[in-house]
Amino acid sequence: GIGAIVEGSWKYNAYKDALGENLGLAALPTITIDGETKNFASFLGYKLYGVNPKKSGGNAERLTVLHKIANYLVSATAQEARFDALNVVPTNASVKKLQKVQNNELVAALAAQSAYSVPQTVVPGNVWSGASAAVDSLKAADADVAQVMATYASTIASSTGY
């Protein structure tokens, strides 16, 4: 049979190991609402590394080491290694240009979906609890799908501004 799941890129290796050549990746599908076709949106994440000098306790040597660690984590060497081991899509420009990155099905699917994504900044916890509440409500035999989804949409809008 055919199945579908929406999951983060962090699960790619597990699905690839389980399904092998039967794994397919794509942008989220479109949906028609009131005669208008729209794309499903998603969050688009990023990596940010920084050093908080206040946490160094005024220790210049510690601060120097922390800066070296942060610089390593954003380096081409570290990002290529993370891509190779974990399929973490790199943000480093030189690594993104590598053929193995350009030809990767996960990178291609994420790039296709990115046109319909919003940046994931700080996501309030009630976004996730709202999703859980919606799923629980939809399990009820007498669930009013339109009302459940309207409530969830309201939760998202009030939490994120979207």
C-alpha positions as CSV (number, residue, x, y, z in Angstrom):
1,G,0.0,0.0,0.0
2,I,0.8,3.6,-0.2
3,G,1.1,5.8,2.9
4,A,1.9,9.4,3.7
5,I,3.4,11.1,6.7
6,V,4.4,14.7,7.4
7,E,7.6,14.7,9.4
8,G,10.7,16.7,10.0
9,S,13.9,16.2,8.1
10,W,15.4,14.8,11.3
11,K,13.5,11.6,10.7
12,Y,14.8,11.1,7.1
13,N,17.4,8.5,7.9
14,A,15.0,6.4,9.9
15,Y,12.5,6.4,7.0
16,K,15.2,5.8,4.4
17,D,16.5,2.9,6.4
18,A,13.1,1.4,6.7
19,L,11.8,2.0,3.2
20,G,14.8,2.2,1.0
21,E,14.0,2.9,-2.6
22,N,10.3,2.9,-1.7
23,L,10.7,6.3,0.1
24,G,9.4,9.3,-1.8
25,L,9.6,12.9,-0.8
26,A,7.6,15.9,-2.0
27,A,6.3,19.3,-1.0
28,L,3.0,19.3,0.9
29,P,0.0,18.9,-1.3
30,T,-2.5,21.6,-2.4
31,I,-6.0,21.9,-1.0
32,T,-9.0,23.6,-2.5
33,I,-11.1,25.7,-0.2
34,D,-14.1,27.6,-1.5
35,G,-13.0,27.0,-5.0
36,E,-9.5,28.4,-4.4
37,T,-6.5,26.1,-4.6
38,K,-3.9,26.8,-1.9
39,N,-0.7,25.3,-0.7
40,F,-0.3,23.9,2.7
41,A,2.2,26.0,4.7
42,S,4.8,24.7,7.1
43,F,7.5,26.1,9.4
44,L,11.0,26.5,8.0
45,G,13.7,26.2,10.5
46,Y,17.3,27.3,10.6
47,K,20.3,27.0,12.8
48,L,21.8,29.8,14.8
49,Y,24.8,29.5,17.1
50,G,25.8,32.3,19.4
51,V,27.8,33.0,22.4
52,N,26.4,34.8,25.4
53,P,29.3,36.8,27.0
54,K,27.4,37.1,30.2
55,K,27.5,33.4,30.7
56,S,31.3,33.3,30.5
57,G,31.6,34.8,34.0
58,G,34.1,37.3,32.7
59,N,36.5,34.6,31.8
60,A,38.2,35.7,28.5
61,E,39.7,32.3,27.9
62,R,36.4,30.5,28.2
63,L,34.8,33.1,25.9
64,T,37.5,32.5,23.3
65,V,36.9,28.8,23.5
66,L,33.1,29.3,23.1
67,H,33.6,31.5,20.1
68,K,35.9,28.8,18.5
69,I,33.2,26.2,19.1
70,A,30.5,28.4,17.5
71,N,32.7,29.2,14.5
72,Y,33.4,25.5,14.1
73,L,29.7,24.6,14.1
74,V,29.0,27.0,11.3
75,S,32.1,26.0,9.3
76,A,31.9,24.1,6.0
77,T,33.7,21.1,7.7
78,A,31.1,20.7,10.4
79,Q,28.1,21.3,8.2
80,E,29.3,18.8,5.6
81,A,29.9,16.2,8.3
82,R,26.4,16.8,9.7
83,F,24.9,16.5,6.2
84,D,26.8,13.2,5.6
85,A,25.9,11.7,9.0
86,L,22.4,13.1,9.6
87,N,21.2,14.6,6.4
88,V,21.0,18.0,8.1
89,V,20.5,20.5,5.3
90,P,23.5,22.9,5.4
91,T,23.2,26.7,5.5
92,N,26.9,27.2,4.6
93,A,27.0,28.5,1.0
94,S,30.0,26.4,-0.1
95,V,28.4,23.1,1.3
96,K,25.1,23.9,-0.3
97,K,26.9,24.0,-3.7
98,L,28.3,20.5,-3.3
99,Q,26.8,17.9,-5.8
100,K,25.9,15.5,-3.1
101,V,23.8,18.3,-1.5
102,Q,22.3,19.5,-4.8
103,N,21.3,15.9,-5.8
104,N,19.8,15.0,-2.4
105,E,16.1,14.2,-2.5
106,L,15.5,15.6,1.0
107,V,17.1,18.9,0.0
108,A,15.0,19.0,-3.1
109,A,11.8,18.4,-1.2
110,L,12.6,21.0,1.4
111,A,13.5,23.5,-1.2
112,A,10.2,22.9,-3.0
113,Q,8.2,23.3,0.2
114,S,10.2,26.4,1.3
115,A,8.2,28.6,-1.1
116,Y,5.1,27.9,1.1
117,S,6.8,28.1,4.5
118,V,7.1,30.7,7.2
119,P,10.2,31.1,9.4
120,Q,10.1,29.2,12.6
121,T,11.3,31.6,15.2
122,V,10.3,31.1,18.8
123,V,7.2,29.0,18.6
124,P,4.9,29.3,21.6
125,G,4.1,26.0,23.3
126,N,0.4,26.4,22.7
127,V,0.9,26.0,19.0
128,W,1.8,22.3,19.7
129,S,-0.7,21.9,22.4
130,G,-3.3,23.4,20.1
131,A,-2.5,20.8,17.5
132,S,-2.8,18.0,20.1
133,A,-6.1,19.3,21.2
134,A,-7.4,19.5,17.6
135,V,-6.4,15.8,17.0
136,D,-8.0,14.7,20.2
137,S,-11.2,16.6,19.3
138,L,-11.3,15.1,15.8
139,K,-11.1,11.6,17.3
140,A,-14.6,12.1,18.7
141,A,-17.4,10.5,16.6
142,D,-19.5,13.6,16.6
143,A,-16.6,16.0,15.9
144,D,-17.5,19.2,14.0
145,V,-14.4,19.3,11.8
146,A,-15.0,22.9,10.6
147,Q,-15.3,24.1,14.2
148,V,-12.3,22.1,15.4
149,M,-10.1,23.5,12.6
150,A,-11.4,27.0,13.2
151,T,-10.5,26.8,16.9
152,Y,-7.0,25.5,16.0
153,A,-6.5,28.2,13.3
154,S,-7.5,30.8,16.0
155,T,-5.0,29.3,18.4
156,I,-2.2,29.5,15.8
157,A,-3.1,33.1,14.8
158,S,-3.1,34.3,18.3
159,S,0.2,32.5,19.1
160,T,2.2,33.4,16.0
161,G,0.5,36.4,14.4
162,Y,0.0,34.3,11.1
